[in-house]
Amino acid sequence: MFSTDQLPAELDERARFRAWRALEEEIYGSLDVTYADDVPFWGRAEFAQFGATGICQFGGNFTSVRRTRRDVARDGRDGFIFGLNRSTSTIHHAQRDRSVAVTPGSATLVSLGDAIQGHLTPGTTTFSHRAAT
């Protein structure tokens, strides 16, 4: 379990965000993440690894997540994420010229081996299952 609440209080927003990104990249690979800048950054993740499979529940005041072709080439990850939207707001994903609105309580499957964009409402909580190939 990792939460920005555990970080030293003297860290500024950039340092808190860098610590979060380091954890997120370890779990999901290279990503570009943005967060709502009108409130202090916060994030929380509970992660468990079982061989090539990982299970994660995370939330925070994120507004977008993007994984570019360059990110895919840099880290070489090509697994899949099965994600369940556990919040009260819709998550929007776009991958391979397709868009999907993941409404509360619904799920989606995305590839880490392809570029992807996601837009979230701050406070969104998701549960995901990540499998390596």
C-alpha contacts under 8 A as a table, 3 or more apart, distances in Angstrom:
res1	aa1	res2	aa2	distance
1	M	44	R	7.51
1	M	45	A	5.66
1	M	46	E	4.23
1	M	47	F	6.19
2	F	6	Q	7.32
2	F	44	R	5.70
2	F	45	A	5.26
2	F	46	E	6.38
3	S	6	Q	5.55
3	S	7	L	7.53
3	S	42	W	7.58
3	S	43	G	5.76
3	S	44	R	4.17
3	S	45	A	6.33
4	T	7	L	5.34
4	T	16	R	6.70
4	T	20	W	7.24
4	T	42	W	5.53
4	T	43	G	5.56
4	T	44	R	6.46
5	D	42	W	7.42
7	L	11	L	7.35
7	L	16	R	7.15
8	P	11	L	5.85
11	L	14	R	7.96
11	L	15	A	5.77
11	L	16	R	6.22
12	D	15	A	5.42
12	D	16	R	6.30
13	E	16	R	5.11
13	E	17	F	6.07
13	E	40	P	6.98
13	E	41	F	6.44
14	R	17	F	5.09
14	R	18	R	6.07
15	A	18	R	5.06
15	A	19	A	6.25
16	R	19	A	5.24
16	R	20	W	6.36
16	R	41	F	7.35
17	F	20	W	5.03
17	F	21	R	6.11
17	F	41	F	6.90
18	R	21	R	5.05
18	R	22	A	6.16
19	A	22	A	5.25
19	A	23	L	6.58
20	W	23	L	5.27
20	W	24	E	6.19
20	W	43	G	7.12
21	R	24	E	4.91
21	R	25	E	5.92
21	R	33	V	7.79
22	A	25	E	5.29
22	A	26	E	6.29
23	L	26	E	5.14
23	L	27	I	6.50
24	E	27	I	5.16
24	E	28	Y	5.91
24	E	29	G	7.18
24	E	31	L	7.97
25	E	28	Y	5.17
25	E	29	G	4.26
25	E	30	S	5.18
25	E	31	L	6.55
26	E	29	G	5.86
27	I	54	G	7.97
28	Y	31	L	7.66
28	Y	112	L	7.76
28	Y	130	R	7.83
29	G	71	D	7.74
29	G	72	V	7.97
29	G	75	D	6.36
29	G	77	R	6.63
30	S	67	R	6.73
30	S	71	D	5.18
30	S	72	V	7.17
30	S	74	R	7.53
30	S	75	D	6.55
31	L	65	V	6.72
31	L	66	R	5.73
31	L	67	R	4.87
31	L	68	T	7.61
31	L	71	D	6.68
32	D	65	V	5.75
32	D	66	R	5.01
32	D	67	R	6.25
33	V	62	F	7.16
33	V	63	T	7.71
33	V	64	S	5.69
33	V	65	V	4.53
33	V	66	R	6.36
34	T	62	F	5.82
34	T	63	T	5.61
34	T	64	S	5.24
34	T	65	V	6.61
35	Y	41	F	6.94
35	Y	61	N	5.54
35	Y	62	F	3.99
35	Y	63	T	4.88
35	Y	64	S	6.90
35	Y	122	P	7.37
36	A	39	V	6.45
36	A	41	F	7.34
36	A	61	N	5.79
36	A	62	F	6.14
36	A	63	T	6.05
36	A	122	P	6.59
37	D	40	P	6.81
37	D	41	F	7.19
41	F	60	G	7.72
41	F	61	N	6.53
42	W	60	G	5.40
42	W	61	N	6.12
43	G	58	F	7.32
43	G	59	G	5.74
43	G	60	G	4.06
43	G	61	N	6.80
44	R	58	F	5.46
44	R	59	G	5.49
44	R	60	G	6.24
45	A	56	C	6.65
45	A	57	Q	5.64
45	A	58	F	4.22
45	A	59	G	6.69
46	E	56	C	5.48
46	E	57	Q	5.27
46	E	58	F	6.40
47	F	54	G	6.96
47	F	55	I	5.66
47	F	56	C	4.33
47	F	57	Q	6.64
48	A	54	G	5.62
48	A	55	I	5.38
48	A	56	C	6.56
49	Q	52	A	7.34
49	Q	53	T	5.97
49	Q	54	G	4.33
49	Q	55	I	6.55
50	F	53	T	5.13
50	F	54	G	5.84
51	G	54	G	7.69
52	A	131	A	5.93
52	A	132	A	5.36
52	A	133	T	7.86
53	T	129	H	7.16
53	T	130	R	5.64
53	T	131	A	4.42
53	T	132	A	6.36
54	G	129	H	5.78
54	G	130	R	4.99
54	G	131	A	6.37
55	I	127	F	7.54
55	I	128	S	5.79
55	I	129	H	4.54
55	I	130	R	6.17
56	C	127	F	5.76
56	C	128	S	5.22
56	C	129	H	6.43
56	C	130	R	7.88
57	Q	125	T	7.19
57	Q	126	T	5.65
57	Q	127	F	4.25
57	Q	128	S	6.21
58	F	125	T	5.69
58	F	126	T	5.61
58	F	127	F	6.57
59	G	62	F	7.86
59	G	123	G	6.21
59	G	124	T	5.56
59	G	125	T	4.25
59	G	126	T	6.41
60	G	122	P	6.39
60	G	123	G	5.14
60	G	124	T	6.45
60	G	125	T	7.19
61	N	121	T	7.39
61	N	122	P	3.87
61	N	123	G	4.92
61	N	124	T	7.18
62	F	65	V	7.74
62	F	120	L	6.37
62	F	121	T	6.91
62	F	122	P	5.10
62	F	123	G	7.17
62	F	124	T	7.59
63	T	119	H	5.69
63	T	120	L	4.74
63	T	121	T	5.69
63	T	122	P	5.78
64	S	117	Q	7.34
64	S	118	G	5.43
64	S	119	H	4.37
64	S	120	L	5.71
65	V	117	Q	5.84
65	V	118	G	5.01
65	V	119	H	6.51
66	R	115	A	7.50
66	R	116	I	5.67
66	R	117	Q	4.41
66	R	118	G	6.21
67	R	71	D	5.88
67	R	72	V	7.09
67	R	112	L	7.96
67	R	114	D	7.79
67	R	115	A	5.11
67	R	116	I	5.15
67	R	117	Q	6.47
68	T	71	D	5.05
68	T	72	V	6.41
68	T	114	D	7.60
68	T	115	A	4.57
68	T	116	I	6.60
69	R	72	V	5.02
69	R	73	A	6.19
69	R	114	D	6.57
69	R	115	A	5.17
70	R	73	A	5.07
70	R	74	R	6.02
71	D	74	R	5.03
71	D	75	D	6.39
72	V	75	D	5.73
72	V	76	G	5.45
72	V	77	R	6.31
72	V	78	D	7.54
72	V	112	L	7.22
72	V	113	G	5.92
72	V	114	D	6.72
72	V	115	A	7.08
73	A	76	G	5.29
76	G	113	G	7.49
77	R	112	L	6.14
77	R	113	G	5.98
77	R	132	A	7.44
78	D	111	S	6.66
78	D	112	L	4.83
78	D	113	G	3.73
78	D	114	D	7.52
78	D	132	A	6.70
78	D	133	T	6.35
79	G	111	S	6.05
79	G	112	L	5.24
79	G	113	G	6.36
79	G	130	R	7.06
79	G	131	A	5.38
79	G	132	A	4.06
79	G	133	T	4.93
80	F	109	L	6.91
80	F	110	V	5.68
80	F	111	S	4.49
80	F	112	L	5.54
80	F	113	G	7.79
80	F	130	R	5.72
80	F	131	A	5.36
80	F	132	A	6.55
80	F	133	T	7.73
81	I	109	L	5.66
81	I	110	V	5.31
81	I	111	S	6.34
81	I	112	L	7.14
81	I	128	S	6.38
81	I	129	H	5.58
81	I	130	R	4.43
81	I	131	A	6.47
82	F	107	A	7.06
82	F	108	T	5.79
82	F	109	L	4.46
82	F	110	V	6.59
82	F	128	S	5.52
82	F	129	H	5.10
82	F	130	R	6.45
83	G	107	A	5.42
83	G	108	T	5.37
83	G	109	L	6.32
83	G	126	T	6.71
83	G	127	F	5.78
83	G	128	S	4.20
83	G	129	H	6.38
84	L	105	G	6.56
84	L	106	S	5.87
84	L	107	A	4.30
84	L	108	T	6.69
84	L	126	T	5.67
84	L	127	F	5.15
84	L	128	S	6.08
85	N	90	T	7.70
85	N	91	I	7.33
85	N	102	V	6.69
85	N	103	T	6.80
85	N	104	P	5.27
85	N	105	G	5.34
85	N	106	S	5.80
85	N	107	A	6.14
85	N	124	T	7.88
85	N	125	T	6.65
85	N	126	T	4.82
85	N	127	F	6.68
86	R	104	P	5.95
86	R	105	G	5.65
86	R	124	T	7.47
86	R	125	T	5.35
86	R	126	T	5.08
86	R	127	F	6.75
87	S	90	T	7.76
87	S	104	P	5.66
87	S	105	G	7.49
87	S	123	G	7.74
87	S	124	T	5.18
87	S	125	T	5.07
87	S	126	T	6.85
88	T	104	P	5.35
88	T	124	T	7.46
89	S	103	T	6.71
89	S	104	P	5.95
89	S	120	L	7.92
89	S	121	T	6.52
89	S	124	T	6.86
90	T	101	A	6.29
90	T	102	V	5.49
90	T	103	T	4.46
90	T	104	P	5.93
90	T	120	L	7.12
90	T	121	T	7.47
91	I	101	A	5.82
91	I	102	V	5.01
91	I	103	T	6.53
91	I	118	G	6.92
91	I	119	H	5.88
91	I	120	L	5.03
91	I	121	T	7.28
92	H	99	S	7.14
92	H	100	V	5.83
92	H	101	A	4.60
92	H	102	V	6.07
92	H	118	G	5.41
92	H	119	H	5.12
92	H	120	L	6.73
93	H	99	S	5.59
93	H	100	V	5.36
93	H	101	A	6.54
93	H	102	V	7.57
93	H	116	I	7.10
93	H	117	Q	5.62
93	H	118	G	4.36
93	H	119	H	6.62
94	A	97	D	6.71
94	A	98	R	5.48
94	A	99	S	4.24
94	A	100	V	6.45
94	A	116	I	5.76
94	A	117	Q	5.20
94	A	118	G	6.44
95	Q	98	R	5.38
95	Q	99	S	6.53
95	Q	110	V	7.66
95	Q	114	D	7.24
95	Q	115	A	6.34
95	Q	116	I	4.77
95	Q	117	Q	6.70
96	R	114	D	7.47
96	R	115	A	7.52
96	R	116	I	7.73
102	V	106	S	5.87
102	V	107	A	6.35
102	V	108	T	6.82
103	T	106	S	5.52
103	T	107	A	7.98
111	S	114	D	5.74
112	L	115	A	7.34
112	L	116	I	7.93
120	L	124	T	6.56
121	T	124	T	5.83
